[in-house]
């Protein structure tokens, strides 16, 4: 196949150009849909609404024009934060969301930009339709009249279903349909505050016949094919809301490691309620927990499992019942101590004859079981006049005990032990030893000599050290200290404060953000309860210069002058900075920065071949160097393929097709003149490339459109094309694009029919240059709330399910706004001589009803060097509430399209619809007597194009 392709392949080409900006154009964008939409309609105040059923596939395509080819980005707002749509795929501007959910509804934006003008943005609102199963809840009210001694029992059955669009409800009692007024004892109403979301059935003064089965049917009227759903409730004289009991103590105090069971039973309730265990705040149950009916079992319970657990019972009658229980897991934690010298003397030291207090603190669960005892040198001590033991209230947590030694004596020196335990055991006790002696002294804090100001380089590991003395030796707390009252920064580990037991703070891989002042101070626990001692350490982190640009590619032609500049952004230290310029390994110049300069430049006066290469500028300080890199090259920029070519693909033979390849050259004057392009092409299914050089005569201008015709491409193969510019420097950047074959609609037209029943619209398309768009609709789904007295009530055949196209003239449309619908492109019959035109009958049905009807126009658009639209039919004003047929003869001389143009009138009652479009070869038979006109054949043939065809020999070069 490759050899046959090589023999058949013939390139013919011609070049055409436009000076100035040429074909460069800012982007335009249009959103089209495919997939499984229920409906697409014009929205009143913005653009379009796309309706889809939950679970279906959303597919939106962003069609763009503009050159260079715009970059496309999809975003979403409304219904969620602006973001890339979740659970979606993006391919060639097409957004596809499989199994769409209600939360993915909202407004989707397609943004296209190519660096010219402002970005183009269009949006479409996606409305996801769904219907959940309805739920019936029952409530009862009892009112007492003391004078007449009777009770009136009123029962409310409330039906609720989540849906979009709003749900409609109906009620049945047994097989009997209940409506307002059908039974004096029954009222049906919708509360004002939940309009459209709930339907309440009120049974007044409950009667025996009211004990029955009730069915609530929720419906969205089969929109998007969503079937009705129903819920059933059987009301009897036993119907009652739930009540529950908890069969355990509250609180339930357990030991760690035990198995705990919480039992919840329903004491009343009909229907039998469902039971569920929950934790407050939405916190989940422990992973090890097991739920069996109303029993929650926690095996091997831990301290973290403690807390509140709630049992909730619901049977949709009245309010749900809820009862809670607390699990307390015995435990002791966070034991601390501190020594307080005599508060009546301004002295932090412990001295004979003065008072000293030892305090011990522990967190306990449950706090009321916490008990303390004191030992001296291992022997129990009791409270006395000189040694006073006190405890805080058991309701205060954490619990604290104090040992006050009055009139300290030498014999009081020793080791005091505070023992914390729980009265009922279950957890190990905590012991804290405190030594009181002549060597027990308050802490002193200092920084080693020469360590109060540290200099480190970025990436180093640095130790900040504070020396602490005293007995007992306290814990050191490290934090950041900021000057001038500024908020303190966080520590390197992200915390506000870090504990150190040896007084050393180690910072690994130090960064410039860690520069600053650090504070070390003694803690007031596990030591003396005195004013904290503190010291400051200044840390300076040096880092190499930060420069810009980091890397830049510069494209230059030979003989030109240019300058390279490297700028210093920041550095520490920022003094004695040096710079060094090199080309490759060759030194160009060196120097030192002046105090008032932050950049250095190098000038190339005339570029020669040896001047191409990598230039570097190194700016250095004590910590290292920052580098600017400039790659100077003579490579040409990549070509820019033109994707807006009119009728790029053509066919003139049964088995092959042709393609008009067009492109512009990016920045053609940046480098030497482009001598030629190397064109490569291969079939997508093969790996072999065929190449051809296209010689260029003269200079290429910016924006100049270059054209090359590819012929003898084999149907239905797709091809990959690559294009590489060539200058005397060598090959430039390559760009690629795909060419995909698409079969034309009726390539030689004999008959064409379209009733718009297919969502593809028979390949009709919206004009990109009009003011708004035609909309596909069926009368079954069309909403006429905002525009009564206009538009059709059925399609042309009288079916409410059939589809047609119409223009919606409600706001924001203005008088004179135009919407154009374009047919596919048709080729005339090949058997007809090119010197004469062919006659076709174009017919369609139209509906123009409303007091504000504008006009409906039909144009014949013929293919040529310039596109021309010729009016062939027009009609203005109200034509009544019925479908009418129009027929007109057309005489195209070449490939053509039909343009249907609807023009908005003076008000909102101006909807215009069309249906059942037909094009048949031959003249119209019995055209209806309407305001029609026939287009006469052209008096002279068109001269489409004058070009020179170059026969190029095939180069069988393969890569």
C-alpha positions, 0 to 999 in steps of 0.5 A: 500500500505504501508503494501504491501510495507513493506512486499515486501521490502527486503534490500540486501547489500554489502560494498566495499572500496578504500583507500586514496582519494577513489572516491573523484574527482573534478567536471566536467561539461557539458551543455545539452539543451532541450526546443525549440531551433532552432539550436545548432552548434559548434562555431569557437573559443569557445564552442557552440551556442544555437539559440532560437526564442524570446518568446520561453522557454530556458532550459539548464541543467548543468550535473555534475560529481564529489564527493562530489556532486558539487554545481552548479551556473549559471551566464551570461555575454555578453549582460549585466553585469555578474549576475544571469539571470533575469526572470529565474528559477533554479532547480537541475542545470537546467536553465529555462527562459520562454518567453525569450527576445533578451536582455537575449541573451549572454553567459551563464556559468555553474560553478560546485565546490565541494572543490576539485581541480579547479571549472569546468566551461562550457559555451554556447552562447544563440543567440535569433532570432527575427524580428521587424516590418519594418519602411519606412522613406522617404527623398527628395533632390532637386538640382538646375542647374542654367544653364539649369533651371530645377529641379531634384527631387530625393526621397529615401525610406529607410527601417529599421527593427531590427532583429537577424540574419541580415535582408534581404529586398525586394521591391515592387511597387504595385504588381511589384517586384523591383530589381537592374537594373529592372527599369532605374529610380530606384536604390537599395543599402545598405549604407556601414555604415549600411550594412545588417541593411537597404535597400534604394530605390532611385527614380531618377528624380521623374516620374509620375509612381513613384507615387505609393504604395511601400512595403518593405518586411523584411525577415530572411529566415524563420529561427526559423520559423520567418515569413516575415514582411512588411511595406507599404508607398503610395508616391504621389505628396502631400507627405511632411515632417511635420511642426507644430505650437504652439498656446500659448505664450512662455514662458507661465507664470502661477500662481500656481493652474491654469490649463494650456493647451499647444496646438500643431497643424500640419500645413503641412505633408502627411501622417498626422503626429503623435504628441507627447509631451516630456520633455528634458532628458527623464523626464516623463510628470507630472502624472496629465497631460492629452494628447489629440491629440496635446493638453497637459493639466496640471490641478492644476499646481505646481512649480515642473511642470515648465520647457520646454515641446516639441511637436514632429511631425513625419510621417516618411517623412523627419526629425521630426518637433520639437518645444518647449515652457517653462512654468514658474510657479510664485513663491518665495522661499528661502528668506535670509538676512544678516547684513554687518558691516562697511567694512572700519573698522576692527570691526564686531560690529555695531556702531553709526556713521559708515555704516551698510548694510542690504541685502535681497535675494529671488529666484523668477520665473519669475525673471524679475517680482521680486520687492522689497520694504523696511519698517522701523517699518512698514512704507515705506522708499525710497532711499536717500543720507543716506539710499541707496536702490539698487537692482541686475539686474533682469536677475541675480538669485536669486535676491538681494536688499541692504539697505545701512545706511550711518553714522548710527544714534540713530534714525536709530535703529528699525525694517527693513522689506524687502518685496519681491513680484511679479509684477503680483501677483499670489503668496504670498509675502515674508517679512523678518524682521531685527532688528537694535539696540544697542543690535544687536551684531555679534555672539559668539560661544562656547562649554559648559564646559566638553562637548568638549570631549564626550564618548558614547557607541555604540547604545546610543543617544548622543547630541553635543551642541554648545552655540551661542549668538548674535542678530540676532541668526544665524543658526548653521552648523554642519560638520565632521572635519578630521585631516591631510587634509583627506577628511571629512566624511559624517554626520550621516544622509549621508549629508555633512552639517546639519543645527541646529537652537538651536545649538544641533546635536542629533545622535541616535543609535551611531555607531563606524563609527561616532567617530571623530571630529565634527565642529559647525560654524555660517552661513553667512546668517540669521545673521551677514555677518562676518567671521564664528565662529566655535568650535570643539567637539571630539566624542569617541564611545566605543564598546565591543570587536569584536572576532573570531570565533563567532561560531564554531562546533568541532567534536572530539572522546573521549580521544583526546586532542584539543585546543580552541582559541578565537582571539580579532580583535578590541575593544575600549577601548582596555586596561584592557581586561579580558577573561573568559572560561566556559563549559555551566555554569561551570567556567573553567578559567579567566585572563587578556590580556597582552599588546602584546597578542590578543588571548586566548586559552583553552586546553582539554587534554583528552576529556571525555563524560562530556567534550562534550557541549558548550564552551564559551570565553567572552572577556570584556572591559568597553563597554561590551563583545564579545563572541566566542562559540565552540560546541564540539560534538561527532556527526558524519558528514553526509554521502555523497551520490555518484551520479555517480554510473554506472547503479544504477537502474536495473530491473529484475521483471515486477513490481519492480525495484532495486537501487544501493545506494552508499555513502562515509562518510565525515571525518570518522576519526574525531569522534569515529568509525561508528558502523552502519547506520540507513537507512530510506526510504519512497515513495514520495507520503506517509509520513510513513518511514521504517527504517533498521540499517546497521552494519559496521565492522571495520573502514571506511576510507576517500574516501571509497565507501559504497554500499547498494542495495535497491530491491523490489521498486515499479514501477513507484514510487519515493522514498526519502532515508535518511542515518544517521551514528551512533557512541557510542556518538549517531546519527550523521548528516542525509543526504537525496536523492531522487530516481526516477524511469525511464523506460529503452529504449528497456529493452529487445532489439529487434529493435531500430531505430533513425534518430535524428529528435527528439531533445532528440536524442533517448536518445543518449548522449555525452561522458563526457571524449572526446575532443568535441561533436557531433552536431545535424543539418539540411542542411537547417540551417547549415552554411558552410561559414567557411568549404566549400567542406565538410559535407552533403547538405541533410540528408540521405533521401535527405531532407534539413529539415531532421536532422543528427549528425555531427562533426564540424572540424573547429577551435579550433579543432586540428588533432586527437581530438575525439568526442564520441556519446553514445547510450542508454544502452540496455539489451540483450533478456531475453529468450536467455541463459546466457551462450551464446551471442545474435547476433544483426545487427547494421547499420547506414549511414555515410557521409565522404566527404572532403580532411581532413577527419579523421576516423569514429570508432564504439565500442561495450561497455559492462557493467561489473565491468570495462567498456570495449570498443571493436572496431567493425567497422572503416573507414578512409579518404574521401569517396565522397560527398554521404551517404553510409550505413554500417552494422556490426554484434555485439554479446553482452553478457550483457547490452551494448552501441554503441559508435560512435567516430569521429576523426578530420583529418589534416584540417578544411575540415573534417566534418563527419556525421551519420544518421538513426542508427538501431539495430535489433535482428539477423544477418545482411542481405547483408552487404555492401562491406565496410571496416567492421569487425564483432565482434566474440562472446566471448570465455568465459563468464564474471565473473561480480561480486563476493559479499556476499548477506546478508539477512536482516530481515525487521524491521517494525519500523515506524516514 
